């Protein structure tokens, strides 16, 4: 008998090695290598694939199927594509199963839809659908973890949409390893994706996350799928943020906002209203910024608290912002703004639990720190955005006109932005103050 060829694959980054070793050289993780069988290299005896000129390939747009939720369609790039595979991840209790059950029952498809649960009983799924008041006449459910049996049922009912909840619970008889292992997750997902591509079925798989917030199982799963979306949820908040991490049929970093209610996941059509739920009394250290999440602007309140430190090494705590960028901005503030906070504890927060990644929040973050340090209250009708450079210059950010229009729509009367973002034509209802340096920005808020 020929010896079975195997390789060792890192469960975190997917790097492949010929023999086992304790640490992955690519990502630096320890004890993440698992043994996987290598596909046979026998010659292919089927029909040879057709070769065509790239210029002759048609580029017509893929037809899309609406999920019934506009926020989810936004994250997916306009809807679900036939034959595509979507992986949705998130912490336990984020609302993954609830959201997909709503999609399954509300999607308008010519064929039935299939929901496969690997962790709940059929009674639990039915009771949830009844509690949410969902139509169930076209939904087919089954409680199964064996991929081979799922594929047989799949061929019988030929669904337009199939939901697997969840992929780490699935296993195949052709692989001799425990469910949830790297080998089982990879082979089970490959069999399901192959079936979806061959039948043109939309496949949605649920993936659990680890304690570190990463997707559980092999990272090679992210390379096999077409779209990967992730719930960024705050356990103390009823709002859920669904973010697109990878999308072959749309833009990445697109964001959808949902509210977890007793009636299921409800869309939030105006998310800026959530992040602008400010107190009736103005306080120092608070300013509103305009950030872009995907294809739409959001108004988010940035808060800062600067307090005298009792420690030898003052703390820098950042929630919703990158802590390394905060340290850099504090150094720029000292060098080019003349404000020293090296002996102060600095805490910053993005209200609403949103994570801000773009650099347009730099100026708002600096001005919020200065406001708290000087105990100076900024006007509540003030909005700020701009990137702060290491030499103290205020750089423009993309889509400045759209940001100003969004601020004016919500009643803001004054904006401090980079001079290059000043509109050529005045925006109705809002005064725009253009600044080129950090010192000019500090002067602008000193007179407000």
N, C-alpha and C positions, 0 to 999 in steps of 0.2 A: 504494500500500500504506500502511495506517495505521502510524504510528510507534509502536513498542513502548514502553509506559510502564515506567519503572524507578524504583526507590528505593534508597537507601543505608542498610543496616542494620548496626548495631554488632554485631560477633561476640561481645562480652563481655556486654553487657546487653540487646541486642535493640532498642535505640532506633532509630527510623526518621527519616531526613532526606531532604529533597528534592534536595539536591546534596551532593557529596563535600566533606569537610573533614578536616583532619588529626587533630583531637582530638574525642572524643565528649563532648558537654556533660553527659550524664547520669552517666557513670561515670568520666570523666577519662582514659580509656585513649587511647593514641596509635596511629594507623594500624590501626584495627580495623574501619573501614567498608568494606563490600563491596557491590557493585551487585547488586540482585535485581530480577527482573521483577515488576510489579504485576499482580494479577489483573484481568481484564476486568470492567467494570461493566455488561455487557449485562443487559437485563431477563430475569427467570427465567420460562420458559415451561412449567414443570412443574406439579405439583399443589401447591396452597397448603398449608402446614403447619397442622395443627389447633391452635386456641387453646383452652385449658382453664383452669378455675379452679384455683388452687393447692391449695385445700381438697379438690378431687376427685382429685388425683394420689396414687396409692398409694405408700406408703413401706415396702413390705416389704423385708426384708433381702436383700442380694445373695447368692446361693449361692456358696460358696467351694470351691475345689479345693485339697486339701492338696499341698504341694510335696514331702512325704516327709521334710522336715527341720523339726523343731519350732522351732528358733531362727529359721529363715527365715520360717516362718509367723508368728512373733511380730512380726518386723520389718514384714511385709506387712500386719499387722492381722488375722490369722486365716487367711490363705491367699490363693490366687490367684482373682481375679474374672474371669469370662468376659467377653471383649471389652475387657479393660483392657490398658494398655500400661505396662510396667515398664522403667525405665532403670537399669542398674547400672554404676557407675563405680569406678575404683580404679587404683592404680599398676600398672605391668607386674610380673607375678609375684605379685600379691595373691591370686590363686586364683579369678578371675571365671569363666574358662572351665571350670575343674575343678568349681566349685560348680554351674554351670548344666548341665554334662553329667550330674552326679549327679541333679539335679532332673529332667532330661529322661528319664532311664532309669528312675527310681523313681516318678515321678508316676503315679497310678492314674487313667487317662482311658479313656473309651469309644472314642475315635478315636486314630489314630496321632499321633505327635509329630514335629516337623520341626526339625532343627538345621542352620543355614546358617552355614558358616564362610568368612570372607573372608581369613584370614591363615594358615590351616593346611591341609594336605592331608587327604584322607579317611583316608589311612593313619595319620597322626598322631592323628586323633580316635579311630580304631578301636583303636590301640595303647594310648591312654590309658584308654579304656573297659575294655579287656581287663586292663590293669594294676590298675585299681580294682575289678575283679570285678563290673562292672555288667551287669544284664540288658539286652540290646540287641534283643530280638525285636520291639518296637513302635516303635523309633526309626528315623527316616528321616533320612539326612544328605546334604548336597550342598555342594560347594565352588563358590560362585558369588558374584560381586560386582555383577552386573547386576540391578537391582530388577525390571525388566520380566520377565526370565526367572524370577525368584523368585516373582513373583505368578502366573505361569502354572502353575508346579509346585505352588504353594499351592492353587490351584483344583482341581487334579487329585487331590491326596491329602486335602484338607479336614482339616487337623490340628486337634487340640484345643489344642495349645501349639506356638508357633513361637519359636525362639531365633535371633537375628541376632548373630553374633560377627564383626566388630563394625561399628557403624553408620558410622564414618568411612571405611570401605573401600567402602561401597556407592555406586553411581552409577546415574543414569537417562539413557537415550538422549534424553529430551525436554529435557534441560538441557545446554547447551554450556559446561561448565566442568570443571575437573579434579576427580577424586575427593578427598574430604576438604575441599573448599572449603565456604564457608558456604552457597552456593546448592545444591550437591549434597547436603550433609547434611540441609538443611532439606527439600528436595523429596523425597528418598528416604525420610526418616522420615515425611513426610506421606502418601506413597503406601502405606507399610506400615501406618500407623495406620488409614488409611481402610479398608484391607482387613480389619484385625482387628475394627474396629467393625461392619462389614457382615456378617461371618461369625461373630461371637461368639467369635473365637479369642483366646487369651491370647498376647500378644506381649511378649517379653523382649528388649531390645536392650542390647548391651554398648557402653559408651562409654569411650574412653581419656581420660586426664587430661594436662594440661600440666605443665611443670616447676614451676609455682607451686602445683600440686595442684588446679587447677580443671578442670572438664569441658572437654575439647577440642571445638571447634566452636561454633556459635552458641548463646547462652543461650536463644534462643527455643525450643530443643528441650525445655527444662525446662518450658515453658508448655504444650507440646503433649501431654505424657505425663500419666499418672494418678499414677504412683509413681516416686520417684527415691531409690535407696539407694546408699550409698557405702561402700567399704572404707576404714577408717582403720587401715592396717597399719603395723607397725614392721618395717623390713627385717631387723633383728637378732632378731626374735621369731618363733616359730612360731605365735603366736596372731593371729587376725584379728578385728577388730571391724567388724561390718556395721551401719551407722547409717541410719535412715530420715530423709531430708531433706524429702521431700514425699510426702504420701499422701492421696489423696482417699477412701480406703476404710478409714482407720485413723489412729492417733495418729502424730504426727511425733516425732523424736528417740528412737524405740524402738531398742533395741540388741540385737544378737545376737552371741554370742561363738563363734568356731570355732577349731579347732586344725588347722594344716596338717600332715598326716601322709603317710606313704608310701601309705596307703590312701585318700587324698583328704581333703576337708574334713570333720572330725569335730566334732559339736556338743559344747559345753561346758555341761553341765547345771547346774553349780555354779560360776559365774565368780568368786564371792567367794574361793574357795579359791586361785585363780590370783593375785589381787591381794594375798593375805595370806601369801604364801610368804616369811615373815620369817626372818632368821637365828636360829641357836640362842642367840646372845648379844645381849642388848639393848644399844642404843647411843643416845646423845643425838640429838635432832633427828628422831625418828621417832614418829608417832602415827597411829592408825587412825581414819578418818572414815567416815560412812555417807552415800553420795550416791545420788540417784535417777536412773536411766537409763531413760527411758520409763516403764514400768509396774512396775518392780521395783527394790528397793534393792540396792546393791552396797557391800561393805566394801572400802575402798581404803586403802592405806598412803600417807600423805603424809610426805615426807622433806624436811629442810632442812639446809643447811650454811652456817654463818656463820663467816667467816674474815677476819682483818685484811687490808685491801686495801693493795697497794703502788702503786696507781694514784691519780692525783688525782681521778678520777671513779669511785667504786666500782661494780662491776658488779651488775646485777640480772638473773639468768638464771632463766627459768621454763620447765619442761618439763611439759606437761599442764595448766598453769594459765595464766590471762591475766596477762601481765607488767604491764599497767597496773593491774590490781587488786592485784597484789602490792605495787607502789609505794604505792598508797593505804593498804593495810593496815599497811605499815611506818610511814607517817606517823601513822596512828591509834595504833599501838603506842607511838610516841614521845610523842605529845601526851597520851594518856589512860592509858598504862601505865608511863611514865617510863623506857623502855628506848631508848637511842640507838644506832642501828646505821648512822648516816650515813657512818661511816668504815670500814664492813665490807662485804666482798663477800657477797652473799646468793644462794644457789642453792637452788631448790626443785624437787621432782620428784614426780610421781604414779606410783607403782610399777605396772608392768604395761603401760605404754604407753597407758593410757586418757587421754582428754581430758576434764577436769572443767570444766563450764560453769556449773553452778548455784552459788548463793551460800552453800549450806550448808557449803561447805568453808572458809569464812573463818576460823572459830574454830580449826579444826584446823591451818590454815596458820600462823596467828599463834602458837599454842602450840608448833608444831614449830620455828619460828624462835627462840622464847624458850628452848626446851630445848637447842638447839644453842649458842646464845649463852652460856647459863649453864653448859653442859656438864652438864646435869641429865637423867638418864635417866628417862623416863616409863614407868609400868608397862605391860607388854605386854597386860594385860587391860583397858586403858582405851580407850574409844571416845569420840569428840568430834564434835559437829556443831552448827552455828548460824551465823547471819549477823551480821557485825560492822558496826555503823553508824558514820557519821563522828563522832558524838559519843561513841563508846565504848560504846554500848549493845549488848546481845546480843539480836538479834531472833529470833523463832521461824521455823521453816521448815515447809513442808507435810509431812503424813504422818509426824509425829514418832513416833506409836505404832508404826507399821510399821517404822520405822528401829530402834527399841529392840528390837522382837521379833526382827528379823534379827540384831542384835548379840548378844542373849541366846542365840539358836539356835547361834551359833558360839562360845559359851563366854566371852564378855566379861562381867566382873563389875562394872564401874564405868563410868558414862557422865556426861560433863559436857556439858550441853545448856542451851538457853535456858529460863528459868523457865516460859515459856508452853508449852513442849513437855513439861514434867514430867507424867507420866501421873496421872490421878485415882486409878487403882488400881495398886498396885505390880506391876512386871513380875517374874515369878519368875526368881531367879538373878542379878539385876543391880541394883546400887545407882545411883540416878539423882540427880545433883547439879545442881540448877537454879541458874543464874546470870543476873543482869540486866545487869551491866557487865563490861567487860574486866578491871578490877582484881579483881573477884570471881573471874573465871576464872583469873587468875594465882595468886590465893591458893589456889584449889582444887587446882591442880597442884603448888604448893609443898609441900603436906602429903602428897602422894601418893608 
